[in-house]
Amino acid sequence: MSYQDEELLRMRQKAAEFKKQQVSEDTIQEELKQSIYDPVTYITKIPVVFVDRALLDGRITMQIPKER
């Protein structure tokens, strides 16, 4: 097996482990304690920042995820 094959296999294993962690009970329980008012909120271990956004010509504001 070449070096690149071994590296690719390692990357696939790392991705599979991350997917397991995303849906683990511990991760879900931790994420349930978060709020959109926290500086950073994690959704399936992916950081999401919520910001106030004016809608309806500024008549209302709503916390929505910031675009990347």
Wavefront OBJ file of the C-alpha trace (Angstrom):
o trace
v 0.000 0.000 0.000
v 1.396 3.382 -0.942
v 1.723 6.340 1.394
v -1.193 8.135 -0.272
v -3.459 5.109 0.204
v -2.583 4.948 3.891
v -3.223 8.680 4.271
v -6.585 8.369 2.491
v -7.556 5.452 4.733
v -6.611 7.479 7.841
v -8.690 10.423 6.629
v -11.705 8.154 6.008
v -11.387 6.658 9.497
v -11.151 10.136 11.012
v -14.287 11.247 9.103
v -16.180 8.138 10.235
v -15.213 8.796 13.872
v -16.358 12.437 13.574
v -19.732 11.307 12.201
v -20.137 8.953 15.181
v -19.341 11.779 17.590
v -21.840 14.103 15.874
v -24.776 11.884 16.792
v -23.507 10.500 20.105
v -25.742 10.894 23.138
v -23.093 12.980 24.937
v -22.905 15.440 22.045
v -26.669 15.763 21.855
v -26.973 16.342 25.612
v -24.275 19.051 25.523
v -25.916 20.788 22.562
v -29.305 20.820 24.304
v -27.800 23.078 26.997
v -26.836 25.756 24.459
v -28.691 28.895 23.450
v -28.747 30.965 20.285
v -27.689 33.849 22.511
v -24.331 32.159 23.286
v -21.379 33.585 21.308
v -21.033 30.270 19.431
v -23.544 27.430 19.293
v -22.588 23.959 18.089
v -25.016 22.035 15.922
v -23.805 18.481 15.346
v -20.335 19.671 16.406
v -20.293 22.390 13.738
v -19.914 25.935 15.112
v -22.805 28.284 14.279
v -22.965 31.969 15.205
v -26.387 33.601 15.512
v -26.838 37.320 14.822
v -29.747 39.756 14.949
v -31.160 40.284 11.469
v -33.723 42.944 10.615
v -36.685 41.615 8.639
v -39.820 43.130 7.102
v -38.141 46.434 6.330
v -36.732 46.704 9.857
v -40.052 46.201 11.627
v -38.802 43.072 13.416
v -35.469 41.505 14.285
v -34.744 37.824 14.576
v -31.774 35.747 15.682
v -30.665 33.726 12.660
v -27.421 31.937 11.752
v -24.714 34.166 10.364
v -23.758 33.370 6.801
v -20.226 32.081 6.372
l 1 2 3 4 5 6 7 8 9 10 11 12 13 14 15 16 17 18 19 20 21 22 23 24 25 26 27 28 29 30 31 32 33 34 35 36 37 38 39 40 41 42 43 44 45 46 47 48 49 50 51 52 53 54 55 56 57 58 59 60 61 62 63 64 65 66 67 68
